[in-house]
Amino acid sequence: MLGLVCSIFVLTAFFVTLCLSASAAWSDLKRMQIENNISVVIAISYMVAWLADMFVFTEMELLGAWWSGFAAGLIMFVLTFLMFTRGMLGGGDSKLASALALWVGLKGLLAFIYYMSIVGGLLALIAVINKRKPLPESFAKRLGEDSWPAALLKKKNALPYGIAIFLGCVGAFIYTGLAKKLIYLPALVFVAHP
């Protein structure tokens, strides 16, 4: 019974993380801004899942070694902080990527960076194409004056990297098998601890 309760905590924390990271991506598209509290709640959600995983599964079956997520978060923070100092992405992007790196751990960090880079490259390609053939103004107006399409129409160099971070993280969740494990988690716990 305790294992089932802990698995519900892990699933809830994962669901909260997915919803908040999707919200951050949407916010970045609409307002070119990611709220700091989103990254904080994602990090707290990871801690809840990490503690539940450590409590139920003695070998940290879901999230890997106890230090893996923390190492991945630190590496991502250093990498994105350097990008921030060079003006390549915003502070909110750095915090969001670091918080999500906790979840993917070292096992999924390269996949996270890879998928994030691919999506970031596609966003940059859209920005370059927009310089030659601008988006319709009606599209920018629907999303708002502070949106990325509006920034593109004003010829600003801006990318909503929160979208790339979110999709990169989802790709890493699939690559590492974490998403699949979490889908089957309640059944596994129930079989292991009837």
C-alpha positions in Angstrom: 0.0 0.0 0.0 2.8 2.4 0.9 4.5 1.6 -2.5 1.3 2.5 -4.3 1.0 5.8 -2.4 4.6 6.7 -3.2 4.1 5.8 -6.9 1.2 8.2 -7.0 3.5 10.9 -5.6 6.0 10.2 -8.3 3.3 10.2 -11.1 1.8 13.4 -9.8 5.3 15.1 -9.6 6.0 14.0 -13.2 2.6 15.2 -14.4 3.1 18.6 -12.7 6.5 18.8 -14.3 5.1 18.1 -17.8 2.3 20.6 -17.3 4.5 23.3 -15.9 7.2 22.9 -18.6 4.5 23.1 -21.3 3.1 26.2 -19.6 6.6 27.7 -19.6 6.9 27.0 -23.4 3.6 28.6 -24.0 4.5 31.6 -21.9 7.8 32.0 -23.8 5.9 32.0 -27.1 3.2 34.4 -25.9 5.2 36.8 -23.7 8.9 35.9 -24.3 9.2 35.3 -20.6 9.4 32.3 -18.3 8.4 32.8 -14.6 11.0 31.7 -12.0 8.4 30.0 -9.9 7.8 27.4 -12.6 11.4 26.2 -12.4 11.3 26.2 -8.6 8.1 24.0 -8.6 9.7 21.7 -11.2 12.7 21.3 -8.9 10.5 20.6 -5.9 8.5 18.1 -7.9 11.7 16.3 -8.7 12.7 16.2 -5.0 9.3 14.7 -4.2 9.7 12.0 -6.9 13.4 11.4 -5.9 12.4 10.9 -2.2 9.5 8.6 -3.2 11.7 6.6 -5.6 14.5 6.3 -3.0 11.9 5.2 -0.4 10.1 2.6 -2.5 12.8 1.3 -4.8 16.1 0.6 -3.0 18.1 0.9 -6.2 16.5 4.1 -7.5 14.9 2.2 -10.4 13.1 5.2 -11.9 15.5 8.2 -11.6 18.8 6.4 -11.6 21.6 6.8 -9.1 20.9 9.2 -6.3 23.4 11.7 -7.6 22.6 11.5 -11.3 19.9 14.1 -11.4 21.8 16.6 -9.3 24.9 16.2 -11.5 22.8 16.7 -14.7 21.2 19.8 -13.2 24.6 21.2 -12.3 26.1 20.5 -15.7 23.0 22.0 -17.4 23.2 25.1 -15.2 26.8 25.7 -16.0 26.2 25.2 -19.8 23.1 27.4 -19.9 24.6 30.1 -17.6 27.5 30.4 -20.1 25.0 30.7 -22.9 23.1 33.4 -20.8 26.3 35.4 -20.3 26.8 35.4 -24.1 23.2 36.5 -24.7 22.3 33.3 -26.4 19.3 32.6 -24.1 17.5 34.2 -21.2 17.8 33.6 -17.5 14.4 31.9 -17.3 15.5 29.5 -20.0 18.6 28.6 -18.0 16.6 27.9 -14.9 14.0 25.9 -16.7 16.6 23.7 -18.5 18.5 23.2 -15.2 15.3 22.1 -13.3 14.3 19.7 -16.1 17.8 18.3 -16.3 17.3 17.0 -12.8 14.5 14.7 -14.2 16.5 13.4 -17.2 19.7 12.7 -15.2 23.0 11.9 -16.7 21.6 9.1 -18.7 19.3 11.4 -20.6 21.3 14.7 -20.6 22.9 14.3 -24.0 19.5 13.4 -25.5 18.0 16.4 -23.8 20.7 18.7 -25.2 20.4 17.1 -28.7 16.7 17.4 -29.0 16.7 20.9 -27.5 19.3 21.9 -30.0 17.3 20.5 -32.9 14.2 22.3 -31.9 16.2 25.5 -31.2 17.7 25.3 -34.7 14.2 24.9 -36.2 13.1 28.0 -34.3 16.1 29.9 -35.6 15.3 28.8 -39.1 11.8 30.1 -38.7 13.2 33.4 -37.6 15.6 33.6 -40.6 12.8 32.7 -43.0 10.6 35.3 -41.4 13.2 38.0 -42.4 12.6 37.1 -46.1 8.9 36.4 -45.9 7.3 37.9 -42.7 4.5 36.2 -40.9 1.0 37.6 -41.3 0.3 40.4 -38.9 -3.0 38.7 -37.9 -1.1 35.8 -36.5 1.0 38.1 -34.3 -2.0 40.0 -33.2 -3.8 36.8 -32.1 -0.9 35.9 -29.8 -0.4 39.4 -28.5 2.0 42.3 -28.7 4.6 40.7 -26.5 4.6 37.4 -28.4 7.4 35.9 -30.5 5.6 36.4 -33.8 5.2 40.1 -32.8 8.9 40.3 -32.0 9.7 38.8 -35.4 7.6 41.4 -37.1 9.4 44.1 -35.2 12.7 42.6 -36.6 13.9 41.7 -33.1 16.4 38.9 -32.6 14.5 36.7 -30.2 13.8 33.0 -29.8 11.3 31.4 -27.4 13.9 28.8 -26.3 11.4 27.5 -23.7 9.7 25.6 -26.5 13.0 23.9 -27.4 13.7 23.1 -23.7 10.2 21.6 -23.3 10.4 19.5 -26.4 14.0 18.5 -25.7 13.0 17.3 -22.3 10.0 15.3 -23.6 12.4 13.7 -26.2 14.8 12.8 -23.3 12.0 11.3 -21.3 11.1 9.1 -24.2 14.7 8.3 -25.0 15.6 7.2 -21.4 12.4 5.2 -21.0 11.3 7.3 -18.0 7.9 8.2 -19.6 7.2 4.5 -20.3 8.3 3.4 -16.8 6.0 6.0 -15.2 3.0 4.9 -17.3 3.4 1.4 -16.0 4.5 2.4 -12.5 1.2 1.7 -10.6 0.9 -1.8 -12.0 4.6 -2.6 -11.2 4.2 -1.4 -7.6 1.0 -3.3 -7.2 2.6 -6.5 -8.5 5.7 -6.0 -6.4 3.9 -4.9 -3.3 0.4 -6.5 -3.3 
